[in-house]
Amino acid sequence: MSREAFLEELADVLEVEQDDLIGSFELNENNWTSLALISTIALIDEHYDKIVSGEKLADCKTIQALLSLIELA
């Protein structure tokens, strides 16, 4: 799967426009909820066939940090 397809589905999870998901987009208490974390874990598994811990994912504060975590997993 492409990064763009992942970001499209992530935008749905975060309830934002895909165009807003640039590297510096902040993941905060308004959009980075426990449900969003669980959904993102499932998306990462589906798109990249990688398992990321909820704790490491919760530590991500920007989209760039999230993408970097996926690359390292």
Secondary structure, DSSP 8 states (H G I E B T S, - for coil): --HHHHHHHHHHHHTS-GGG--TT-B--TTT--HHHHHHHHHHHHHHH-----HHHHHT--BHHHHHHHHHH-
